[in-house]
Amino acid sequence: MIKLNVHDETSRLKAVILGTAESCGPIPKIEDAYDPKSVEHIKAGTYPLEKDMIAEMEALNIIFEKYNIKVYRPKVIENYNQIFSRDIAFVIEDKLIKSNILPDREKEIEAIQYILDKIEPENIIATSDDVHFEGGDVMLWKNYIFIGTYKGEDYSDIITARTNMKGVNFIKELFPNKIVKEFDLVKSNTNAKKNALHLDCCFQPVGKDKAIIHKEGFRNEEDYNFLVKLFGKENLFHISADEMYQMFSNVFSISNDVIVSEKNFIRLNTWLREQGFTVEEVPYAEIAKQEGLLRCSTMPLIRA
């Protein structure tokens, strides 16, 4: 059996689900894409190739092996994109919470059923269809649960809005001892540089007291100011709109002092090393073309 244990984003990783790029299907039609960045690359003829994405995910898998992390992979569904395992479920404490994901992606949870079968059934939480959240919007830090959401009245028209206030309130009820703080994120169906698809696209804690942040990813400056006050401005690495577009804030922590980052993030990786972190660099720029990166393709099950 798997004893789930995740209390933050940065404690030592012991077990993780890493998505797969195998048999991820043909290049989607523009009308079938879920985010503006994918649309850009479909139009430009630069949409990532399966073989390149498989190689990138294997580079990450090799890092996990180096640190003796137990890695689970989804069962491969033919011609189906299963890269972003963070979207389909997430773990808080000893509970695995299933996401209500976009209808076209519902098979993804079936591909990890063999893993769910190793978890106590009472620790697997499902919700009703009107309660929306995805793992990229949910972040644990100390006694907080940070949740990205979208409060615009046009929520139902924004395909990049994945977590609603019903989702936020569901988490509040499930974890009454935690401080649940939601953040209203900037969304766009058409402009990838003005679209924080999930909270981890514009913010993520690293180490014990630092974070990466994109101020303009928040619709409400008060939300940004809350994080500045909580972390201290000197502990925040601010990224530009272009760096958010490249997914600078979507790194992944193996521990409080080891971070996996994309090898082209030179400015960020230099800063991380200056702060005393070990940075494990991997190529992940092809996967980034689908508006997801390292955190998006990993779902921690156990952190020590």
Disulfide bonds with the S-S distance in Angstrom:
none
